[in-house]
Amino acid sequence: MLGLFNTLNLGARALTADQAGVEVTGHNLANANNPAYARQRVVLQTSTPTPTAIGLEGTGVQAVTIQQLRDQLLDSQIRSEASVGGYWTAQQSALQNAQTQLNEFLNLNATGSASGSDTATSPGLSSQLDNLFNAFQAVATSPGDLSARQSLVSAAQSLAAGFNQAAQNLTSLNGLLNTSIANDVTSANQLLSDIAGLNAQIARATASGGTANDLVDAREQDLEKLAQLVNIQTASNADGTVNVSIGGQTLVSGSQLADTLATYDPGTGNLLVQTASSGVPLALSGGSIQGTIDARDGALTTLRNGLDTLASTLITQVNALYRSGYDLNGNTGADFFTGTDAASIGVNPALANDPSQIQASGAANTPGDNSVALQLAQLGQQPLAALGQQTFSGAYALDVQRFGEALAHANDQVDGYNSVNTLLLNQRDSVGGVSLEEEATNLITYQKAYEASARLITTVDQMLETVVNLKSA
C-alpha cells in the first residue's frame, strides 16, 4: 500500500501538474493574437508505480515536458512560399514604380496594358510621334509657311523632352532599385545574426533538459522574414539549432554566424550579391533581392534599350533624309536632331530661333519644293530594319506591350502566391493556432482537477490528524 504519506505526495504531484496546465493554458491565451506563436501543451504521464502486496500501485501523474504544436513540414512550405512571394512582390513593386514614373510617357492604364488612345492633357509617345510626322506633313503641304515650320519645331522639342524625361526617370529608378537591394542585404544580415543568436539560446536551453518553445517561435519568424528576402535552405541539428544556407553557401552553422551577404558591382553599375568574407557570387533563386534584380535587369532594361533604339533610329533616319534638303535661305547639310539616344536626343537649337532654316526642299532656292518634307512625313509609316521591320509607332507599341505583359504577369503571380500562402497559414493555424474555446475548456478542466487534488490532500491531512490523535489517546 502507498500509505498516507505517499498518497500525500501523489496529491502534491497532481497539484504541480495541474498548475503547470493552467500556466501553459494562460500562456496560450495571452498569445492568441500573436501570429508567430505556436500553441503549447503540457505532456502528462503517470509517475513510476510502486510495488505493493497486491501488485504495482499507481503513484499519480507528473508533468514531463511542454510540447509545442508545430508542423515542421508546413513551416518549410511557408518559408518556400515566402521566397516566391518576396520575389514576385518585389518585381511587382519595381514595375509599378516604373509605371507610375513613366505613365505619361507610356500612357499605361491601371492594369499595366497600353491604353487605346492618349489623353489631351497627358499625351504619350504615340501621340508625340504622330504629332512629329503630322507636322512634317503640314510643312510639306505649305513649305513656305513659317507657322507650320514653327509647329514642327515645337512638336520635335516635345518628343525629345519626352524621351529625355523617360530616360531620366528610368535612370533614377535604377538607382532606387540598387538602393533597395543594398537595404535588403543589410536586413538579411541582421536576420542571420539574430538567427545565430537564437540558436545559441536554444542550444543552452535544450542542453539543460528544458524546452525553448518561445525561442523556436522567434527563430521561425526570423527564418520566414529571411526567406522573403532571399531563398534559404535549412538543416536541423540534434541540439535544436538549424543551419542556414543561401545559394549553396552556409551562412549560419549552429550558433555561429559563418558568413554574411554583401553587394558588389560587376562593372555594369548594377548591384549583385556575394558572400562578404569569401566573395563568392551567389546564384539566388527567389526572394525580394532576386526579384528586384530580375525586374531591374529584365523588363526595365528591355524597356530602356527599346527607348534608346527607338530614339537612335529616329535620329539616324530623320537626319539621313533631312541632311540632303535645303532651307528657305538655300543652306543644306545640317541635322534636324542632335544626340544619340533617349537621354541625349534634342532638336537643332538653330531651328528654334529661325524656323526658316528647316531643310524641307529638295533643291536650293526653291521655296515651293516640298520633296524632303514629304519624305520625312512618309517616314513615319515605313517599316525599318533597325526596329525589327516595325514602324516607329509599331515599335513603341511593342515596347509598351512587353512592359505591360511583364507587369500583368507579376500581378498574376502575386495573386497566386497570396492564395497559396493563405491556404498554408490556415493549415498551420489548424495545427498550432490558439483556439479560445478550446483553451477555455482546458482551463476549466485543469482548474477542476486542481481543486480535486487539493481536496485529496485535505482528506489525507485529516486522516493523518486522526491517526495522530489515536496515538495520543
ZIURBEL-V293633 format. One record per pair of residues at least 12 apart in sequence whose ideal C-beta (glycine too) atoms are under 7 Angstrom apart, sorted by the first residue. I is the first residue (numbers start at 0). J is the second residue. D is the distance in whole Angstrom. If there is no record, write none. Layout:
I J D
I J D
This chain:
0 51 6
1 49 7
1 56 6
1 58 7
3 459 6
3 462 6
3 463 5
5 58 7
6 459 5
7 456 6
7 459 5
9 58 6
9 59 4
10 452 5
10 455 4
10 456 4
10 459 6
11 456 7
12 46 6
12 59 5
12 60 6
12 61 5
13 59 5
13 60 6
13 452 4
14 449 6
14 452 5
14 453 7
15 62 7
16 43 6
16 60 5
16 61 6
16 62 4
17 445 5
17 448 5
17 449 4
17 452 6
18 449 7
19 41 5
19 62 4
20 41 5
20 441 7
20 445 4
21 442 7
21 445 5
21 446 7
21 449 7
23 39 5
23 40 6
23 41 5
23 65 6
24 438 5
24 441 5
24 442 5
24 445 6
26 39 7
27 39 6
27 433 5
27 438 5
28 438 5
30 433 6
31 433 4
31 435 6
35 216 5
35 217 7
35 219 7
35 220 4
36 216 6
36 433 7
37 67 5
37 68 6
37 69 4
37 216 6
37 431 4
38 68 5
38 431 5
38 432 7
38 433 5
39 65 5
39 66 7
39 67 5
39 212 6
40 66 6
40 68 7
41 62 5
41 65 6
42 63 5
42 64 5
42 66 5
43 60 5
43 62 6
44 61 7
44 63 5
45 57 6
45 60 6
46 58 5
46 59 5
46 60 6
46 61 5
64 210 6
65 210 5
65 212 6
67 212 4
67 215 6
68 430 6
68 431 4
69 431 5
70 427 7
70 430 5
73 423 6
73 426 6
73 427 5
73 430 7
74 219 6
76 423 6
77 223 6
77 423 5
77 424 7
77 427 7
78 222 6
78 223 6
78 226 4
78 231 7
80 416 6
80 419 6
80 420 5
80 423 6
81 223 5
81 226 4
81 227 5
82 226 5
82 227 7
82 230 4
82 285 3
82 286 5
83 285 6
83 416 6
84 227 7
84 416 4
84 420 6
85 227 4
85 228 6
85 285 7
85 286 5
85 287 4
85 290 6
86 285 5
86 286 6
86 287 7
86 289 6
86 290 4
87 290 6
87 409 6
87 412 4
87 413 5
87 416 6
88 287 7
88 290 7
88 413 6
89 287 4
89 290 3
89 291 5
89 294 7
90 290 5
90 293 6
90 294 4
90 409 4
91 409 4
91 410 6
91 413 5
93 176 6
93 291 6
93 294 4
93 295 7
93 299 7
94 294 6
94 298 6
94 405 6
94 406 4
94 409 6
95 406 7
96 172 6
97 172 6
97 299 6
98 111 6
98 406 6
100 168 4
100 172 6
101 165 6
101 168 6
103 121 5
103 123 7
104 123 6
104 124 6
104 161 6
104 164 7
104 165 4
105 123 6
105 399 5
105 402 7
106 121 7
106 123 3
106 125 7
107 399 7
107 403 6
110 407 7
111 403 5
111 406 3
111 407 5
111 410 7
112 403 4
112 407 7
113 396 7
113 399 4
113 400 6
113 403 6
124 161 6
124 395 5
125 392 6
125 395 6
127 157 6
127 158 4
127 161 5
128 158 7
128 379 7
128 391 5
128 392 6
128 395 7
130 154 4
131 154 5
131 155 6
131 158 5
132 376 6
132 378 7
132 379 3
134 150 5
134 151 4
134 154 4
135 151 6
135 372 6
135 375 4
135 376 4
136 376 4
137 150 6
138 151 5
138 357 7
138 359 5
138 372 4
139 369 4
139 372 4
139 373 4
139 376 5
142 359 5
142 360 7
142 366 6
142 367 6
142 368 7
142 369 5
142 372 6
143 366 5
143 367 7
145 354 6
145 355 6
148 354 4
148 355 7
148 357 5
149 354 5
151 357 6
152 346 6
152 350 5
152 351 6
152 354 6
155 346 5
156 346 5
159 344 5
159 345 5
159 346 6
162 306 7
162 310 5
162 341 4
162 344 5
163 342 6
163 344 7
165 306 6
165 341 6
166 306 7
166 341 4
166 342 4
169 299 7
169 303 5
172 299 7
173 295 6
176 291 5
176 295 5
177 269 7
177 270 5
179 291 5
180 262 6
180 270 5
180 288 6
180 291 5
180 292 7
181 262 5
181 270 6
183 228 5
183 287 6
183 288 5
184 260 5
184 261 7
184 262 5
184 272 6
184 288 7
186 228 6
187 225 6
187 228 5
187 229 6
187 260 5
188 259 5
188 260 6
190 221 5
190 224 6
190 225 4
191 225 7
191 243 7
191 250 5
191 251 6
191 256 6
191 259 6
192 256 6
193 221 5
194 218 6
194 221 5
194 222 7
194 243 6
194 251 5
195 251 5
195 254 6
195 255 6
195 256 4
197 214 6
197 217 6
197 218 4
197 221 7
198 240 4
198 241 7
198 251 7
198 253 6
198 254 5
199 254 4
200 214 5
201 214 5
201 215 7
201 218 7
201 239 5
201 240 6
202 238 5
202 239 6
202 240 5
202 254 6
205 238 6
205 239 4
206 238 7
211 239 7
226 286 7
227 286 6
227 287 6
228 286 5
228 287 5
228 288 6
229 245 6
229 283 6
229 286 4
229 288 5
230 283 6
230 284 5
230 285 4
230 286 5
231 243 6
231 244 7
231 245 6
232 244 4
236 253 6
240 253 5
240 254 6
245 281 6
246 281 4
246 282 5
246 283 6
248 274 5
248 279 6
248 281 7
258 274 5
258 275 6
258 276 5
258 277 7
259 275 4
260 272 6
260 274 7
260 275 6
261 273 6
261 274 7
261 275 4
269 295 6
269 296 6
271 292 7
272 288 6
298 402 6
298 405 4
301 401 6
302 398 6
302 402 5
305 398 4
306 341 4
306 398 7
307 340 4
307 341 5
308 385 7
308 386 7
309 391 7
309 394 6
309 395 6
310 340 5
310 341 4
310 344 5
311 339 6
311 340 5
312 383 6
312 385 4
312 386 6
313 336 7
313 391 6
314 336 4
314 338 6
314 339 7
314 344 6
316 378 6
316 383 7
317 335 5
317 336 6
317 375 6
317 378 7
318 334 5
318 335 6
318 336 6
320 371 6
320 374 5
320 375 5
320 378 7
321 334 7
321 335 4
321 358 6
321 371 7
321 375 6
322 334 6
323 371 7
324 358 3
324 359 6
324 360 6
324 361 7
324 371 3
325 358 6
325 360 4
325 362 6
325 363 5
326 355 6
326 356 5
326 357 6
326 358 5
327 355 4
327 366 6
328 355 6
328 356 7
329 363 4
329 364 5
330 356 7
331 358 6
333 347 6
333 358 6
334 347 6
335 347 6
358 371 6
359 371 5
359 372 4
379 391 6
